[in-house]
Amino acid sequence: MTDLHSRLFGFIEDDLDRLANRLSVDFSLQFEGRSSDYWGEYYIDRSNRYEECRLYKNEDPLFCSASSPPEEFWFEPDYREYVSLLSVYGLQESIDDFQRLLQSKFPESKLLFDKR
């Protein structure tokens, strides 16, 4: 049985393109830029190192100021100060290694939550 985990990391970096480039270099990721109504502009990793690795803004593109409560502007309203989010889903050992390297290369990043 595989032990899959999902972790969400926050970044104060607001330039998603620059952050995707830095992460690609430091982690040998193959980010592909995408756009959708749900995620807005985002990046998905195609390296197959993880089950899923997605970089996106902490802003809900479907937010409507006329009809939505203000807290729905963010995907993660409890972490509004983190403009960019990185969701990584994969084997626990791989995610643990990823987190250790992330903390050394991106000390400004923060683990927001860990789903086991």
Biotite code that builds the C-alpha atoms (Angstrom):
import biotite.structure as struc

atoms = struc.array([
    struc.Atom([0.000, 0.000, 0.000], chain_id="A", res_id=1, res_name="MET", atom_name="CA", element="C"),
    struc.Atom([1.341, 3.416, -0.915], chain_id="A", res_id=2, res_name="THR", atom_name="CA", element="C"),
    struc.Atom([1.399, 6.193, 1.631], chain_id="A", res_id=3, res_name="ASP", atom_name="CA", element="C"),
    struc.Atom([0.367, 9.339, -0.281], chain_id="A", res_id=4, res_name="LEU", atom_name="CA", element="C"),
    struc.Atom([0.409, 12.785, 1.272], chain_id="A", res_id=5, res_name="HIS", atom_name="CA", element="C"),
    struc.Atom([-0.574, 16.264, 0.201], chain_id="A", res_id=6, res_name="SER", atom_name="CA", element="C"),
    struc.Atom([1.168, 19.377, 1.454], chain_id="A", res_id=7, res_name="ARG", atom_name="CA", element="C"),
    struc.Atom([0.424, 22.979, 0.740], chain_id="A", res_id=8, res_name="LEU", atom_name="CA", element="C"),
    struc.Atom([3.170, 25.595, 0.867], chain_id="A", res_id=9, res_name="PHE", atom_name="CA", element="C"),
    struc.Atom([2.767, 29.358, 0.793], chain_id="A", res_id=10, res_name="GLY", atom_name="CA", element="C"),
    struc.Atom([5.033, 31.988, -0.746], chain_id="A", res_id=11, res_name="PHE", atom_name="CA", element="C"),
    struc.Atom([5.009, 35.754, -0.462], chain_id="A", res_id=12, res_name="ILE", atom_name="CA", element="C"),
    struc.Atom([6.438, 35.967, -4.014], chain_id="A", res_id=13, res_name="GLU", atom_name="CA", element="C"),
    struc.Atom([3.746, 37.451, -6.240], chain_id="A", res_id=14, res_name="ASP", atom_name="CA", element="C"),
    struc.Atom([5.419, 36.786, -9.613], chain_id="A", res_id=15, res_name="ASP", atom_name="CA", element="C"),
    struc.Atom([4.182, 33.293, -10.459], chain_id="A", res_id=16, res_name="LEU", atom_name="CA", element="C"),
    struc.Atom([6.394, 33.038, -13.554], chain_id="A", res_id=17, res_name="ASP", atom_name="CA", element="C"),
    struc.Atom([9.565, 33.869, -11.621], chain_id="A", res_id=18, res_name="ARG", atom_name="CA", element="C"),
    struc.Atom([8.624, 31.476, -8.822], chain_id="A", res_id=19, res_name="LEU", atom_name="CA", element="C"),
    struc.Atom([7.888, 28.677, -11.310], chain_id="A", res_id=20, res_name="ALA", atom_name="CA", element="C"),
    struc.Atom([11.298, 29.228, -12.922], chain_id="A", res_id=21, res_name="ASN", atom_name="CA", element="C"),
    struc.Atom([13.121, 29.129, -9.578], chain_id="A", res_id=22, res_name="ARG", atom_name="CA", element="C"),
    struc.Atom([11.283, 25.995, -8.464], chain_id="A", res_id=23, res_name="LEU", atom_name="CA", element="C"),
    struc.Atom([11.923, 24.322, -11.826], chain_id="A", res_id=24, res_name="SER", atom_name="CA", element="C"),
    struc.Atom([15.660, 24.870, -11.534], chain_id="A", res_id=25, res_name="VAL", atom_name="CA", element="C"),
    struc.Atom([16.012, 23.940, -7.860], chain_id="A", res_id=26, res_name="ASP", atom_name="CA", element="C"),
    struc.Atom([13.775, 20.866, -8.003], chain_id="A", res_id=27, res_name="PHE", atom_name="CA", element="C"),
    struc.Atom([14.206, 19.672, -11.606], chain_id="A", res_id=28, res_name="SER", atom_name="CA", element="C"),
    struc.Atom([10.515, 20.230, -12.215], chain_id="A", res_id=29, res_name="LEU", atom_name="CA", element="C"),
    struc.Atom([8.972, 20.630, -15.648], chain_id="A", res_id=30, res_name="GLN", atom_name="CA", element="C"),
    struc.Atom([6.323, 23.257, -15.081], chain_id="A", res_id=31, res_name="PHE", atom_name="CA", element="C"),
    struc.Atom([3.838, 23.832, -17.851], chain_id="A", res_id=32, res_name="GLU", atom_name="CA", element="C"),
    struc.Atom([1.829, 27.044, -17.790], chain_id="A", res_id=33, res_name="GLY", atom_name="CA", element="C"),
    struc.Atom([-1.922, 26.620, -17.914], chain_id="A", res_id=34, res_name="ARG", atom_name="CA", element="C"),
    struc.Atom([-5.095, 28.617, -17.493], chain_id="A", res_id=35, res_name="SER", atom_name="CA", element="C"),
    struc.Atom([-8.546, 27.581, -16.332], chain_id="A", res_id=36, res_name="SER", atom_name="CA", element="C"),
    struc.Atom([-11.689, 29.215, -15.023], chain_id="A", res_id=37, res_name="ASP", atom_name="CA", element="C"),
    struc.Atom([-11.228, 27.494, -11.655], chain_id="A", res_id=38, res_name="TYR", atom_name="CA", element="C"),
    struc.Atom([-7.458, 27.941, -11.065], chain_id="A", res_id=39, res_name="TRP", atom_name="CA", element="C"),
    struc.Atom([-6.788, 31.031, -13.159], chain_id="A", res_id=40, res_name="GLY", atom_name="CA", element="C"),
    struc.Atom([-3.189, 31.144, -14.410], chain_id="A", res_id=41, res_name="GLU", atom_name="CA", element="C"),
    struc.Atom([-1.241, 28.253, -12.886], chain_id="A", res_id=42, res_name="TYR", atom_name="CA", element="C"),
    struc.Atom([1.599, 25.792, -13.437], chain_id="A", res_id=43, res_name="TYR", atom_name="CA", element="C"),
    struc.Atom([1.478, 22.013, -13.348], chain_id="A", res_id=44, res_name="ILE", atom_name="CA", element="C"),
    struc.Atom([4.601, 19.850, -13.156], chain_id="A", res_id=45, res_name="ASP", atom_name="CA", element="C"),
    struc.Atom([5.075, 17.259, -15.915], chain_id="A", res_id=46, res_name="ARG", atom_name="CA", element="C"),
    struc.Atom([8.247, 15.604, -14.541], chain_id="A", res_id=47, res_name="SER", atom_name="CA", element="C"),
    struc.Atom([6.328, 12.718, -12.917], chain_id="A", res_id=48, res_name="ASN", atom_name="CA", element="C"),
    struc.Atom([8.398, 13.108, -9.747], chain_id="A", res_id=49, res_name="ARG", atom_name="CA", element="C"),
    struc.Atom([5.165, 13.529, -7.768], chain_id="A", res_id=50, res_name="TYR", atom_name="CA", element="C"),
    struc.Atom([1.581, 12.452, -8.257], chain_id="A", res_id=51, res_name="GLU", atom_name="CA", element="C"),
    struc.Atom([0.741, 16.129, -8.626], chain_id="A", res_id=52, res_name="GLU", atom_name="CA", element="C"),
    struc.Atom([2.588, 19.404, -8.168], chain_id="A", res_id=53, res_name="CYS", atom_name="CA", element="C"),
    struc.Atom([0.627, 22.608, -8.856], chain_id="A", res_id=54, res_name="ARG", atom_name="CA", element="C"),
    struc.Atom([1.679, 26.235, -8.426], chain_id="A", res_id=55, res_name="LEU", atom_name="CA", element="C"),
    struc.Atom([-1.075, 28.856, -8.393], chain_id="A", res_id=56, res_name="TYR", atom_name="CA", element="C"),
    struc.Atom([-2.130, 32.214, -6.991], chain_id="A", res_id=57, res_name="LYS", atom_name="CA", element="C"),
    struc.Atom([-4.034, 32.391, -3.728], chain_id="A", res_id=58, res_name="ASN", atom_name="CA", element="C"),
    struc.Atom([-6.849, 34.206, -5.524], chain_id="A", res_id=59, res_name="GLU", atom_name="CA", element="C"),
    struc.Atom([-10.084, 32.651, -6.668], chain_id="A", res_id=60, res_name="ASP", atom_name="CA", element="C"),
    struc.Atom([-10.662, 33.752, -10.290], chain_id="A", res_id=61, res_name="PRO", atom_name="CA", element="C"),
    struc.Atom([-14.372, 33.049, -9.871], chain_id="A", res_id=62, res_name="LEU", atom_name="CA", element="C"),
    struc.Atom([-14.702, 35.590, -7.058], chain_id="A", res_id=63, res_name="PHE", atom_name="CA", element="C"),
    struc.Atom([-17.407, 38.169, -7.674], chain_id="A", res_id=64, res_name="CYS", atom_name="CA", element="C"),
    struc.Atom([-17.293, 41.164, -5.346], chain_id="A", res_id=65, res_name="SER", atom_name="CA", element="C"),
    struc.Atom([-20.983, 41.868, -5.910], chain_id="A", res_id=66, res_name="ALA", atom_name="CA", element="C"),
    struc.Atom([-22.208, 38.462, -4.756], chain_id="A", res_id=67, res_name="SER", atom_name="CA", element="C"),
    struc.Atom([-19.393, 36.658, -2.876], chain_id="A", res_id=68, res_name="SER", atom_name="CA", element="C"),
    struc.Atom([-18.326, 37.158, 0.743], chain_id="A", res_id=69, res_name="PRO", atom_name="CA", element="C"),
    struc.Atom([-14.927, 38.927, 0.886], chain_id="A", res_id=70, res_name="PRO", atom_name="CA", element="C"),
    struc.Atom([-13.127, 35.885, 2.346], chain_id="A", res_id=71, res_name="GLU", atom_name="CA", element="C"),
    struc.Atom([-13.927, 33.946, -0.825], chain_id="A", res_id=72, res_name="GLU", atom_name="CA", element="C"),
    struc.Atom([-11.449, 36.132, -2.730], chain_id="A", res_id=73, res_name="PHE", atom_name="CA", element="C"),
    struc.Atom([-8.733, 33.690, -1.571], chain_id="A", res_id=74, res_name="TRP", atom_name="CA", element="C"),
    struc.Atom([-8.423, 29.949, -2.030], chain_id="A", res_id=75, res_name="PHE", atom_name="CA", element="C"),
    struc.Atom([-6.936, 29.898, 1.471], chain_id="A", res_id=76, res_name="GLU", atom_name="CA", element="C"),
    struc.Atom([-8.398, 32.877, 3.389], chain_id="A", res_id=77, res_name="PRO", atom_name="CA", element="C"),
    struc.Atom([-6.523, 31.937, 6.587], chain_id="A", res_id=78, res_name="ASP", atom_name="CA", element="C"),
    struc.Atom([-3.264, 32.457, 4.694], chain_id="A", res_id=79, res_name="TYR", atom_name="CA", element="C"),
    struc.Atom([-3.955, 35.713, 2.829], chain_id="A", res_id=80, res_name="ARG", atom_name="CA", element="C"),
    struc.Atom([-0.381, 36.894, 3.270], chain_id="A", res_id=81, res_name="GLU", atom_name="CA", element="C"),
    struc.Atom([0.817, 34.058, 1.013], chain_id="A", res_id=82, res_name="TYR", atom_name="CA", element="C"),
    struc.Atom([0.184, 35.251, -2.533], chain_id="A", res_id=83, res_name="VAL", atom_name="CA", element="C"),
    struc.Atom([1.340, 32.053, -4.262], chain_id="A", res_id=84, res_name="SER", atom_name="CA", element="C"),
    struc.Atom([0.558, 28.476, -3.275], chain_id="A", res_id=85, res_name="LEU", atom_name="CA", element="C"),
    struc.Atom([2.300, 25.232, -4.132], chain_id="A", res_id=86, res_name="LEU", atom_name="CA", element="C"),
    struc.Atom([0.402, 21.983, -3.688], chain_id="A", res_id=87, res_name="SER", atom_name="CA", element="C"),
    struc.Atom([2.486, 18.803, -3.759], chain_id="A", res_id=88, res_name="VAL", atom_name="CA", element="C"),
    struc.Atom([0.914, 15.340, -3.663], chain_id="A", res_id=89, res_name="TYR", atom_name="CA", element="C"),
    struc.Atom([2.943, 12.143, -3.590], chain_id="A", res_id=90, res_name="GLY", atom_name="CA", element="C"),
    struc.Atom([4.681, 9.520, -1.501], chain_id="A", res_id=91, res_name="LEU", atom_name="CA", element="C"),
    struc.Atom([5.457, 10.651, 2.025], chain_id="A", res_id=92, res_name="GLN", atom_name="CA", element="C"),
    struc.Atom([9.209, 10.112, 1.699], chain_id="A", res_id=93, res_name="GLU", atom_name="CA", element="C"),
    struc.Atom([9.350, 12.146, -1.520], chain_id="A", res_id=94, res_name="SER", atom_name="CA", element="C"),
    struc.Atom([7.259, 14.924, 0.020], chain_id="A", res_id=95, res_name="ILE", atom_name="CA", element="C"),
    struc.Atom([9.477, 14.951, 3.135], chain_id="A", res_id=96, res_name="ASP", atom_name="CA", element="C"),
    struc.Atom([12.590, 15.316, 0.938], chain_id="A", res_id=97, res_name="ASP", atom_name="CA", element="C"),
    struc.Atom([10.861, 18.046, -1.077], chain_id="A", res_id=98, res_name="PHE", atom_name="CA", element="C"),
    struc.Atom([9.972, 19.969, 2.082], chain_id="A", res_id=99, res_name="GLN", atom_name="CA", element="C"),
    struc.Atom([13.526, 19.794, 3.447], chain_id="A", res_id=100, res_name="ARG", atom_name="CA", element="C"),
    struc.Atom([14.973, 21.127, 0.198], chain_id="A", res_id=101, res_name="LEU", atom_name="CA", element="C"),
    struc.Atom([12.267, 23.773, -0.073], chain_id="A", res_id=102, res_name="LEU", atom_name="CA", element="C"),
    struc.Atom([13.070, 25.070, 3.405], chain_id="A", res_id=103, res_name="GLN", atom_name="CA", element="C"),
    struc.Atom([16.755, 25.394, 2.514], chain_id="A", res_id=104, res_name="SER", atom_name="CA", element="C"),
    struc.Atom([16.241, 26.981, -0.930], chain_id="A", res_id=105, res_name="LYS", atom_name="CA", element="C"),
    struc.Atom([13.139, 29.050, -0.102], chain_id="A", res_id=106, res_name="PHE", atom_name="CA", element="C"),
    struc.Atom([13.350, 30.015, 3.585], chain_id="A", res_id=107, res_name="PRO", atom_name="CA", element="C"),
    struc.Atom([10.482, 32.479, 3.035], chain_id="A", res_id=108, res_name="GLU", atom_name="CA", element="C"),
    struc.Atom([8.125, 29.612, 2.189], chain_id="A", res_id=109, res_name="SER", atom_name="CA", element="C"),
    struc.Atom([5.826, 28.161, 4.809], chain_id="A", res_id=110, res_name="LYS", atom_name="CA", element="C"),
    struc.Atom([4.122, 24.814, 5.203], chain_id="A", res_id=111, res_name="LEU", atom_name="CA", element="C"),
    struc.Atom([0.440, 25.728, 5.444], chain_id="A", res_id=112, res_name="LEU", atom_name="CA", element="C"),
    struc.Atom([-0.978, 22.257, 5.923], chain_id="A", res_id=113, res_name="PHE", atom_name="CA", element="C"),
    struc.Atom([-0.261, 18.571, 5.571], chain_id="A", res_id=114, res_name="ASP", atom_name="CA", element="C"),
    struc.Atom([-3.027, 16.120, 4.663], chain_id="A", res_id=115, res_name="LYS", atom_name="CA", element="C"),
    struc.Atom([-2.277, 12.495, 5.449], chain_id="A", res_id=116, res_name="ARG", atom_name="CA", element="C"),
])
